[in-house]
Amino acid sequence: MDLAARVAAAMWAEDTASAGLGMRLVAVGEGTARLEMSVRDDMVNGHGIAHGGFVFSLADSAFAFACNSRNQVTVAQACDIVFVAPARRGDLLVAEAQERTTFGRNAIYDVTVTRGDAVIAEFRGRSRQLSGTILEEQS
């Protein structure tokens, strides 16, 4: 198992928030991640569409797995999202995270959330590496 997959497995084991929302980690690689989540009845707002906070959470989780994939503890320092189209009850949403650039201990990631071929949201996250690793470093 490659490093990104081992890191993701360790993170997933502790990520009760993502699991509790029904997210599934589909793929992870160096600087990338793909998660999916079905919009449940309890995720729909008063307009009958997916609450934006749940769409944001899916994108944020994909961002987290992508930016920690090199086994360096990394956190969000800022994120924003643009909602492009509504998601509805029963939709399967897929969040694809991709590293765009790194500079020092900082990086920028883009996450596209889709439903089939339709873009639901575009998310940009800025990350900051902290000290430490997710997995024990091997000598």
Secondary structure, DSSP 8 states (H G I E B T S, - for coil): --HHHHHHHHHHHH-HHHHHTT-EEEEEETTEEEEEEE--GGGB-TTSSB-HHHHHHHHHHHHHHHHTTTSS-EEEEEEEEEE-S---TT-EEEEEEEEEEEETTEEEEEEEEEETTEEEEEEEEEEEE-SS-SS----
